[in-house]
């Protein structure tokens, strides 16, 4: 005679609960991505000047405030299980401002030449990419699914903004090319990268990161050209007007992306170059 187990006294062990796999934490690279990114870089330049000069906070206090806001935002970004447009682009705006402030602190407070900061940030970015690749065997932004990869990603983003700020100031001010001509130069370089990508089969990942670096001085040059007074070679719109205008456009585009999901990557769509 068989004896049925007493499930009341010895309940079956419930299956272990596994958290769902983390989805890609960054947006698909579309025209919306590049437009918002350039707008964020412009805001990073003008907002840093607005807080530092117009509101009288000073470079040090502005740096502390923005670094604190960025740290809090990144905590929520790392805790998210998938890409969230509003959270992601808020982090990009803040890291753009912080990257600008890091460069400005080195040059304005510590007197480090722009040539030196440009070279140092280029080396730090190269070291970040090297450590990222040695650890993960890829630099793809389509597989940002682990905390370690995301940490490398945001560290690289920070150094691209700091490098772009120093490079943009170096060309526009130290080399005396002016804001408008500097913007044209960097736009031409981005166009050359795009041409190499689509006609010469230049590596997708490197094309992305080179363009990402170059959009920072492009946006900074545009921001300075719009906000700086006529006597300094700008249009005289001011940092307040320029910052508000660009933030409004960013907000509108992000709301559109939240509603349409146009920038959400489709699972499994990774090119062989980025695997």
N, C-alpha and C positions, 0 to 999 in steps of 0.2 A: 504494500500500500504506500503510495507516494504521499509525501507531506508537502503541502504548499508553504512557501516561506511566508513568515509573518511580516507583511510589508508595513504594518503599523509599528512594529517594534524595530524593524530594520529597513527603513525606507531606502529605496535605491538612491545611489549617489547621483545628484543632478549633474548633467554635463557641464563641463567648465565653460564659462562664458569668455569668449574672445572678442576683443574690441575689433570693430571693422577695420580693414586696412586703410591707412592714411592715403587720401587722394592727393593728386598734385596740388601744391600749395600756391602756385603762381599762375597768372593768366596765360592764355594762348596769345602768341605774338601775332597780332593783327594790326591794321592801320590805326585802330583805336588805341592799342598799346603804345605805339610810337607817338601819337598825338598827345596823349595824356602824359607820357613820360617827358616830352619836351616842355609841356606846360608846367609840370612839377619842377623841372629844373629852373625855369624862369621864376616861379614862386619862391624856390629855395634862395635864389639870389636877392629878389626884392624884399621878401619877408624878413630875411636876416638884416638887411639894411634898415627896414622899417622899425623893427624891434630895437635894434642897436642905436640908431641915430634919431629917428623921428620921435620915438616914445621915450628916449633917454634912459633905457635900461642899461646900456653899456655892454661891451662885448662879453665880459665875463658872466654877468648875470643872465644875459640872453642865452649864453652857451649852457649854463646850468639848467635853465628852464626848459629849453628845447631837448636837451639830452634826457631829462627826467620824463618828459612827455613821450619821447621816442622809446625809452625803456619800458614804460607802462604799455604802450601800444604793441611792442614786440612780444611782451608776455602773452597778450591776448592772441596775437598772430601765431605764436608757437603752439598755443593750446588748441587752436582751431584744427579740425580734422580734414579740412578741404579749403580750397580757395574761396575767399569772401571778398568781393570787389571793394566794398567800402573800407573794410579793415586793411586790406592790402595797400590800397592807394593812399590811405591816411599814413601808413608807415613810410611809403615812398616820399610823400611830401615832407614829413618830419625828418627823414634821413637825408633828404636833399638840403634842408636848412642846416642840419647838424654838420654835414660834410662841408658846406660853405663856411660855417663857423670855425671848424677845425683849421681849415686853411687860413682864414682871416686871423685867428689867434696866433698862429705861427708867424705870419708875416707882420701883422700890426703890433701885437704885444711883445713878441720875442725877437722881432727883427730878422727872421730867417728869410733869405732872398727867395723870390719866386722860382728861380732856376733850381734851387735846392729842394724846395717843397715839391715841385713837379717831379723831379727825379726820385725823391724819397717815396712819394705816393705811387709812382710807377713801379718801383721795386717791391713795395708792400703788396700791391695788387698782383704782381707776378708771383710772389711767394704764396699768396692766398690761393691762386690758381694751381700752383704746384702742389701745395698740401692737399687741396681738394681732389686733384686728379690722383695723387698717390694713394689717397684714402679711399676714393670711390670709383676710380678708373673711368670717370666721365665728368664733364663739366656741363652736361645737358641741363637746361632749365625745364625740360619736360618730365623729369623724374625727381622732382623735389618732394620726396615722400617720407623722409626720415628727419628727425631733429638735427642730426649731424649735417646732412646735406643742406638743410635750411639755414643752419648756422653759417656754413661756408657761403651760401648764397647772399645772405644779408651783409656779411663782412665784406664780400666782394663789391656789393652795391655801395656800401659806405665809402670804400676806397675809390670807386669810380667817380663818385660825386666830389670827393676831396681832390682827386687828381684833375678832374675836369675844371673845378674852380681855379686851381693854381694855373693850369694850362691856359684857360680863358683869360685870366688876369695877366698872364705873362705875354700873350700875343696882343691883347687890346691895349695894355698900359705900358708894360716895360718895353715891348717892341714897337709901341706907338702905331699899331695898325688901325686903331679905332674900333668902336663897338660894331658898327655896321659891316665894315670890311672883314672883321674877325668872324662874324656870323656867316658871311658868304664863304669864307675859307673853310670853316668847319662843315657847312652844308655841302660844299663841293667834295670834301673828303668822305662824308657819309654816302653821297651819290656814287663815288668811286667804289666804295665797299659793296654797295648794292649791285653795281654793275658787275663787279668781280664775282659776286655770289651767283647771279643769274646767267652770266654769259661764260664765265671761266670755271664754274663749279667750285668756287672757293668754299672751304669748309664751313658748314652751317653754324657750328658753335662759335668758331672764331669770328665769323662775320657778325654774329649777334653781339658778342662782347665788345668788339672794336666799335661797332655802331653805338652801343650803349655808352661807352666812354665818351665818344665824340658828341653825342647829343647833350652832354652836360655843358661843355663850353659853348655849344650852339645856343642852348636855352639861356645861359648866363649872359651871353653877349646880347641876345634879344632883349632880356630883361633890363640890362643896363642901358641899351639904346632907347628903350621906351621910357624909362624912369628918370634918367639923368637929365640935368638942365641943358639948355641949348649951348651954353658956354663950354660945357664938357663934351659936346658931341652927341647929345641925346635929344629926344623929342620933348622932354620936360613934362611927361605925364605924372611923374612922382611915384614914389614907392607905394603909397596908399592906393592910388587909382589902379596902378598896374597889378598889384597883389590882389585886390578885390575882383578885378576883371578876370584874371586868370583863374582864381579860385572858383568863381562862379561858373566858368566854362568847364573846369574839372568836375565840379559837383554835378553839373548837368549831364556830362558824359558818363560819369560813374552811375548815376541814377538810371540812365538808359541801359547800361550794361547789366545792372542788377535786375532790371525788368526783363531784358531780352536774353540774357545769358550768352551773348554773342562771343564773349571772350573765355568761356569755360571750355577747357580742353576735353576732347573726346578720348575716352580710355583706349589705350592701345595704339594711338596714332603717334608713333615715334619713328623718325627716320633712321636708317641704318647707321648714319654718321653719329647719331646721338644716343645710340643704345648703350 
